[in-house]
Amino acid sequence: MPIYMDRHDVSEEVTAEIVADLHQKDLKIQHKFNCKGLTYWFDDTRKTAFCLVEAPNKKAIQEMHDKAHGAVPHRIIEVDSTVVESFLGRIEDPKKSQNTALNIINDPAFRTIMVASIKHLSLKNPSGRSVKQAIDEYNKSIIGTITTLNGRIVKQKNNYILISFNSVTDAIECALKIQTGNQHTAASDIVTSFTTKIGLSAGVPVTSKEGIFEDTIQLAERICDVVKGKIAISAEVRDLYESENLNTPIDNEHINALDSIDEKFLNGLMDYTEKEWRNTSLTADDFSKSLGYSKSQLYRKMIAITGKSPNSFLKEYRLDRAIELLNKKNGNISDIAYETGFNTPAYFSKCFQKAYDILPSVYTKTSNLSS
């Protein structure tokens, strides 16, 4: 049967004891609805509860809750148990809470999410080894840091790592240690070098989106991809870190912390970019109109947040998408040039070479070579 996670937004009067009692009431009648309650989480600070339930469908979960205690969930999404465990650390009740009368679980589902992305400084590769292999070897050099600081790797592919932390302090410390480590691949015979960008955000697993932690992941990815600095964090991560560390200020020398206004601008910028980036006639004026800024205001805002002008930002975004397509071998170079918003293949090749120190035609030949 499928597995679902539901979300209950509860009142200020609800305590961990009350949530535990409601969970026990579910368990007593769950068989009548062909459901199996696996575990739950309760966040007393944010007054949210989340249940993990094996059930035939969403309706069965709603009917079980309604019959047991009347607290029907506000939202239900289907999830994968492996993914849930990666994010939250468990898919069953903690051992210390099992075989107790009330089974109180003091574990909020709130998590700090890290996205680490390896950016290419150069794609030259005269050694004959593949870029993918170089990235794989570089990834291994930072995995130890993540696990040492209690990070759980949710997803890892090529130049992307998604990590979940219970503690925002562990997440910040991990980001700093990664960035102070070796910023070049351990494979000394490969001259390809990398820089690691890290974005951090925090949130709960079930929101209005269909995917688990979807909103939080999206913000972490956008912060990682777009915001200037090797480590960039959301306003909430900054506030949580300072709260956990007795109001100790964040390390502004190494960490770029956004405020809520910056986050709103970032999301507006990325929503529009993701919709229109393939349009070859897209200009800075279009960004200005969409975001409600004058050209000079837009320029200043983008320099402050991304470190790039609107035109440079768009060009880099398109080149990043082009590399993804080249790695997937989705079409020839001319097709990819037009698909990613460049007016001509010649201009695409010129921009690609300037950015990565190699022609795309050469990159396609070397990036797929094995050692």
C-alpha positions in Angstrom: 0.0 0.0 0.0 1.1 3.6 -0.5 2.5 5.7 2.4 1.2 9.2 3.1 2.2 12.0 5.4 -0.5 14.3 6.7 -0.3 17.7 8.4 -2.3 19.0 11.3 -2.2 22.7 12.3 -3.2 22.7 16.0 -4.1 25.3 18.5 -1.9 26.9 21.1 -3.5 24.7 23.8 -2.4 21.4 22.2 0.5 19.7 23.9 2.8 16.8 23.2 0.7 14.7 25.6 -2.5 15.5 23.7 -1.0 14.7 20.3 0.3 11.4 21.7 -3.1 10.5 23.0 -4.7 11.3 19.6 -2.1 9.0 17.9 -3.1 6.2 20.3 -6.7 6.7 19.4 -5.9 6.3 15.7 -4.0 3.1 16.4 -6.9 1.5 18.2 -9.3 1.8 15.2 -6.9 1.9 12.3 -7.7 -1.7 11.2 -11.2 -0.7 10.4 -10.0 1.6 7.7 -7.2 -0.7 6.5 -4.6 1.8 7.7 -1.4 1.4 9.6 0.0 4.4 11.6 3.8 4.2 11.4 4.8 7.2 13.5 4.2 10.9 14.1 6.1 14.2 14.7 5.0 17.2 16.8 6.4 20.7 16.7 5.3 22.5 19.9 6.9 25.7 18.7 5.1 25.9 15.4 2.1 24.0 16.5 2.1 21.4 13.7 1.8 17.7 13.8 2.6 15.2 11.1 1.5 11.6 10.8 3.1 8.9 8.7 0.4 6.4 7.6 0.2 3.4 5.4 -3.2 3.5 3.8 -5.1 2.5 0.6 -5.9 6.2 -0.1 -6.1 9.7 1.4 -9.8 9.3 2.1 -9.2 6.3 4.4 -6.8 8.5 6.5 -9.3 11.3 6.8 -12.1 8.9 7.8 -9.8 7.2 10.4 -8.8 10.5 12.0 -12.4 11.7 12.0 -13.7 8.6 13.6 -10.9 8.4 16.2 -10.9 12.0 17.5 -12.3 14.4 14.8 -8.9 16.1 14.1 -9.0 15.8 10.4 -5.7 16.7 8.7 -5.3 19.9 6.8 -3.1 18.4 4.1 -2.1 14.9 2.9 0.6 14.0 0.4 1.9 10.7 -0.8 5.6 10.0 0.1 8.3 7.5 -0.3 9.4 5.9 2.9 13.1 5.9 2.0 12.9 9.7 1.2 11.1 10.3 4.5 13.8 8.5 6.5 16.5 10.4 4.7 14.9 13.7 5.6 13.6 13.0 9.0 15.8 10.2 10.3 13.1 7.6 11.0 9.9 6.0 9.7 8.8 4.4 13.0 8.6 5.5 16.6 11.9 6.1 18.4 12.9 3.2 20.5 12.9 5.3 23.7 9.2 6.0 23.2 8.1 2.5 22.4 6.4 0.3 24.9 5.4 3.3 27.0 1.9 4.1 28.1 1.4 7.2 26.1 4.3 7.0 23.6 5.1 10.8 23.7 7.5 11.7 20.8 9.3 15.1 21.2 10.6 15.3 17.7 9.5 18.2 15.4 9.6 17.5 11.7 11.2 20.9 11.1 14.5 20.5 9.3 17.4 22.6 7.9 18.0 21.7 4.3 21.4 22.2 2.6 22.0 22.2 -1.1 25.6 21.9 -2.2 26.4 22.5 -5.8 29.7 22.1 -7.5 30.4 24.9 -10.0 33.0 24.6 -12.7 35.8 27.1 -12.8 37.1 25.5 -15.9 36.1 22.5 -18.0 39.5 21.9 -19.6 40.4 18.3 -19.2 43.6 17.3 -21.0 44.2 14.2 -18.9 41.5 12.1 -20.6 39.6 11.5 -17.5 35.9 12.4 -17.5 34.5 15.5 -15.8 31.9 13.3 -14.2 34.6 11.2 -12.6 36.4 14.3 -11.3 33.2 15.5 -9.7 32.5 12.1 -8.2 36.0 12.1 -6.6 35.5 15.6 -5.4 32.2 14.7 -3.8 33.8 12.0 -1.8 36.1 14.6 -0.2 33.1 16.4 1.4 30.8 13.5 2.3 32.8 12.8 5.5 32.3 16.3 6.7 28.5 16.0 6.2 28.2 12.7 8.1 30.5 13.9 10.9 28.1 16.8 11.6 25.0 14.6 11.6 23.9 15.5 8.1 21.8 12.9 6.2 22.3 12.8 2.5 18.9 12.7 0.8 20.1 12.9 -2.8 23.4 12.9 -4.6 24.0 13.2 -8.4 26.8 14.6 -10.4 27.4 18.1 -9.1 24.4 18.3 -6.7 24.0 17.1 -3.0 20.9 17.5 -0.9 21.3 17.1 2.8 19.0 17.3 5.8 20.0 18.4 9.3 18.1 18.3 12.6 20.2 21.2 13.9 20.7 24.5 12.1 24.0 24.9 14.0 25.3 21.6 12.6 24.3 22.7 9.2 26.1 26.1 9.4 29.2 24.4 10.9 29.2 21.8 8.1 28.9 24.5 5.4 31.8 26.4 6.9 34.0 23.3 7.2 33.3 22.3 3.6 34.3 25.7 2.4 37.5 25.9 4.4 38.5 22.5 3.0 40.2 21.7 -0.2 38.4 23.5 -3.1 40.1 21.5 -5.8 39.5 17.9 -6.9 41.6 15.3 -5.1 42.6 13.9 -8.5 45.9 15.7 -9.1 46.2 14.7 -12.7 43.0 16.5 -13.6 43.3 20.3 -14.0 39.5 20.8 -13.9 38.8 22.7 -10.7 35.6 23.5 -8.9 34.1 25.7 -6.3 31.3 24.6 -4.0 28.2 26.8 -3.6 26.0 26.1 -0.6 22.5 27.2 0.1 20.6 26.7 3.4 16.9 27.0 4.2 14.6 25.5 6.8 11.0 24.3 6.9 8.4 21.6 7.4 7.8 18.5 5.2 4.2 19.2 4.2 3.0 22.5 2.7 0.7 23.3 -0.2 3.1 21.6 -2.6 2.9 17.9 -3.6 6.4 16.9 -2.7 8.0 16.5 0.8 9.9 19.6 1.8 9.3 20.9 -1.7 9.1 24.6 -0.7 12.2 24.4 1.5 14.3 22.5 -1.2 13.3 25.0 -3.8 14.4 28.0 -1.7 17.7 26.3 -0.8 18.4 25.5 -4.5 17.6 29.1 -5.5 19.8 30.5 -2.8 22.6 28.1 -3.8 22.3 28.8 -7.5 21.8 32.5 -7.5 22.8 34.3 -4.4 26.4 35.6 -4.3 28.9 34.1 -1.8 30.0 30.6 -1.3 27.6 30.1 1.6 24.1 31.8 1.5 21.3 31.2 3.9 17.6 32.2 4.3 16.4 34.7 6.9 14.9 31.9 9.0 18.1 29.9 9.1 20.0 33.0 10.3 17.4 33.7 13.0 17.4 30.1 14.2 21.2 29.9 14.3 21.4 33.1 16.4 18.6 31.7 18.7 20.4 28.4 19.2 23.6 30.1 19.9 22.4 32.7 22.5 22.1 35.5 19.9 25.6 35.0 18.6 25.7 36.9 15.2 26.1 34.9 12.1 29.6 34.9 10.5 28.9 37.6 7.9 32.5 37.4 6.6 31.8 33.9 5.2 28.0 33.7 5.1 25.6 35.8 3.1 22.3 35.9 5.0 19.2 37.1 3.2 16.4 39.0 4.7 12.7 38.4 4.0 12.6 41.2 1.3 15.6 39.7 -0.5 13.9 36.2 -0.4 10.7 37.7 -1.9 12.7 39.3 -4.7 14.7 36.1 -5.3 11.5 34.0 -5.6 10.0 36.5 -8.0 13.1 36.6 -10.1 13.4 32.9 -10.3 9.7 32.3 -11.0 9.9 34.6 -14.0 13.3 33.3 -15.2 12.2 29.7 -15.0 9.2 30.6 -17.1 10.8 32.7 -19.8 14.5 31.8 -20.0 14.2 30.0 -23.4 12.8 33.1 -25.0 15.6 34.5 -27.3 14.1 38.0 -27.2 14.1 38.2 -23.3 15.7 41.4 -22.1 16.4 43.3 -18.9 13.3 45.4 -19.6 11.2 42.3 -19.4 12.6 41.6 -15.9 11.9 45.1 -14.8 8.3 45.0 -15.9 7.6 41.6 -14.4 9.2 42.4 -11.0 8.0 45.9 -10.8 11.3 47.7 -10.6 12.8 50.4 -12.8 15.9 49.4 -14.8 18.2 51.1 -12.3 16.5 49.6 -9.3 16.6 46.2 -10.8 20.3 46.5 -11.6 21.1 47.6 -8.1 19.0 44.8 -6.5 20.5 42.1 -8.7 24.0 43.2 -8.1 23.3 43.3 -4.3 21.8 39.8 -4.2 23.3 37.9 -7.1 26.5 39.9 -7.8 25.5 40.0 -11.5 23.7 42.3 -13.9 20.4 41.1 -15.3 22.0 40.3 -18.7 25.0 38.4 -17.0 22.6 36.6 -14.7 20.4 35.4 -17.7 23.4 34.3 -19.7 24.9 32.3 -16.8 21.5 30.7 -16.1 21.2 29.6 -19.8 24.8 28.2 -19.8 24.1 26.2 -16.7 21.0 24.7 -18.5 23.1 24.1 -21.6 25.7 22.0 -19.6 22.8 19.9 -18.2 21.6 19.2 -21.8 25.1 18.5 -23.0 25.7 16.0 -20.2 22.5 14.3 -21.1 23.3 14.3 -24.8 19.9 15.9 -25.5 20.4 17.1 -29.1 23.4 18.5 -31.0 25.1 21.8 -30.1 23.0 23.9 -32.5 19.8 22.5 -31.1 20.9 23.1 -27.6 22.0 26.7 -28.4 18.5 27.5 -29.7 16.8 25.6 -26.9 18.6 27.5 -24.2 17.7 30.9 -25.6 20.8 31.8 -27.6 20.2 33.5 -31.0 22.9 31.6 -32.9 25.1 28.5 -32.3 28.2 30.7 -32.9 27.2 33.1 -30.1 26.4 30.2 -27.8 29.9 28.7 -28.4 31.6 32.0 -27.8 29.8 32.5 -24.5 30.4 28.9 -23.5 34.1 29.2 -24.2 34.4 32.5 -22.4 32.7 31.0 -19.3 34.3 27.6 -19.2 37.6 27.9 -21.1 36.5 25.3 -23.6 34.4 25.0 -26.7 31.1 23.0 -26.3 32.1 20.8 -29.2 35.3 19.8 -27.3 33.5 19.5 -24.0 31.0 16.9 -25.5 33.9 14.8 -26.5 35.9 14.9 -23.3 33.1 14.9 -20.7 32.0 11.4 -21.5 35.5 9.8 -21.4 36.1 7.2 -18.8 39.4 6.8 -16.9 
